[in-house]
């Protein structure tokens, strides 16, 4: 079998360099012996909404399509490809200055027999997850927060002591929103965190994402006596329990500012809150 060498580089989307969040949204290939430059990308990006709620998917798609158009045009310029280096092509001819959330990762080398087989293999390896859109089997984040909200709504005086949609930021401008806030000895900021997901990678991604936010907000939390209360649901699929336990370990590394409230303990959590809750002393965070 005659194997030929090719180069490839992953196109990554990184909405927050401070948090280190990134996902693969494309791959460029340079098949030098065939003088072919190819680009593949997921046709559906809805999965990104669950990872990065503030991302404008429409704008991201337009950037990716623009990259695809440029690479298709470059692939037709055979004299240019004969004397070009992939790294220089990507830097000088593909990425635009305003696409600063997108970057091409290090260039790697592999072997191929046919271009078509290689493109199919890499597409399935990297982008099949976009077409198996992540769904909670039973208990989503929305389910958890609705259950919590329904419980506090049964007592008007108790309910009135909770503040909704609380935005918390740090000095760098890193910001996220918590669904509820209430105060006793601490200011407790509540966020649902359901791990009742389909894939172990999604469980890991979710825990790492929130570990990143907690890390960025940790100094403020300690200075202002804030505690991040995560309402946690475990996977329905027992095969994912190991990944779930690993996810909890990641979050528990910040135990000074993190409290995990497991789904089955929410009633006990609220009973304790009723005994200690008092009006919030600050209107803004």
C-alpha positions, 0 to 999 in steps of 0.5 A: 500500500502506497502511503503518502504524507499530509499535514493538518491543523485543527481550527479551534474556537476559544471564546475566553482565553482567560478561562482556556475554553476551546472546541474544535470547529474545523480542520484544514488539510494539505495533501502536498503530493496531490497539491490539494488543500481541503477544509472540513467543518461541522455543518451543525453548531447547535452543540456550542449553545450548551457550552458557550451560551453567549456565543453568537452562532450566526457570526461564528458560522459566517467566519467558518464559511469565509475560511472555507471559501478562502481555502477552496480558492487557494486549493485552485492555485496550484503554482502557489501550493507547490512553493507554499508552507501550510503554516504561512498559508494559514497565517497570511491567506486564511485568518482575518484580524477580526476572527480573534476567537478562532485560531489554527493549532499546531500543524501535525503530520500523518499518512493517507491512501486516498483523500476522501477516506482521510476526510471522512475518517477525521470528520467522524473522529472530531465532529460526529458529536455535533450531530449527536446533539447533547441531550439530558436523559431526564434531568437537565439544568433547566429541570433542576432550577425549575424544581428549585424555583417551584419549591421556594415559590410555595412560601412568598416571604421565603421566595422574596428573599431570593434574588434572580439572575445575579451576574458576578464578574472579576476585575478582568471582566470575566462574568457569568450569571447565577440563577439565584442568590440568598444570604445567611452567613455567606452570600450563596450563589446558585447554579444548576449543574446536571451531569445527566448527559450522554457522553463522558466527554461532555461531563468532563467539559462541563466540570472543567468549564465551571472550574474555570469560572470558579477559579476566575471568581475565587478571589472575589468570592473570598473577599466578599464571602461568596459561596458558589452553590451548584445543584448537582444531578448525577447521570442516569447511565451508570456507565458514566458514574466514574466520569461523574465522580471525576467531575465532582473531584474537579469542582471539590478542589475549590471547596473553600468557595464551592458547595455541592447540593445534590438533587436528593438533598435540595429539600434539606438545603432549603429547610436549612436556608429557611432557618438562616436566610436574611435579606441580601445586604448588597444589590449588585455583584 
